[in-house]
Amino acid sequence: MNIFKKTVACLVAAAVMTSMAVTASAEYKVSGVNGNDGKYYLRIVGLPEEISNDTSQRPVAAVAVNFEKDGLVSIYQLGFQVFNRNNETICQVMDAGGTMLEELNCNLLSFEGFNGELGFLVEFPAHDQYLTQFMGFENAVVSAVAAGYYDYDADYNITGSNFSYYSSNGQTVDMDYVEKVTATWQEISKTDTFEPTSSDPASEPTSSEPASSEPVSEPAASEPVSSEPTASQPSNVDTGTAGIAAVVGTAVLAAGAVIVTRKKK
């Protein structure tokens, strides 16, 4: 955890300066809507299927989202990590110094209302202080959309990584690639327009989200080959939390956003 935070802190200092260096027209849809349950929901739709459709070769994924207006970038960012073999998605708010400020409930799922496209549903308290900050920006900047796996040595230490970076249409891109899209925000406390129900994918992940009973703490969750550790492995094995920062770090440096640590939902 400490190693990870130090890595993020070094990257974020230059992130804001370079976040708009590479942009492209995007297929992402980013919108915030009121629920009727005292909560507010942020939808980030249009993620490439590569984030979740191959748990053997791409068991780990990461996405970063920042917010921008007139060239000014928010000092707060959203970072996502997806552990496909464990059916786990993590979302945190972090500041420009790499400090985790808030942990949010979120899911990776297919949205029926968006033609089954893959995306994140993030749940905020209706008057969350960071939500109101995000709502002051008109654009969302999606970056570091990565998926892959790690290599391990005989002691289960990470020795290498095999990650690819993707655009919203699933094309392989450079790690510093970002996409900027207009974000729409419904004013908080306006008439409710969104209510997750049992028939809405906002509350129930669909078949596009892989499921698994494999525990997060095992390195096998991010090890795709036949040499993955067994139940007898040492309890202090490096599970790759710091490794995500190392792999996605360069993209974060160019994209003005941060990636987060893992934790059970």
Protein Blocks (a to p, Z undefined) as FASTA:
>chain_A
ZZmmmmmmmmmmmmmmmmmmpgcddfbdcdddddfeopacdddehiafklmmomklmmbc
cddddddeehiacfbdcdddddfknopacdddddfkopafbdcdddddddfklgopacdd
ddddfklfklmmmmmpcbdcdehiacddddddfkopafbdcdddddfkopacdfkbccdd
ddddddehiacfbdcdfkbckloccfklccdfbdfklmklmccbfkbccfkbcfkbcehl
mmmmmmmmmmmmmnopacdddddZZ
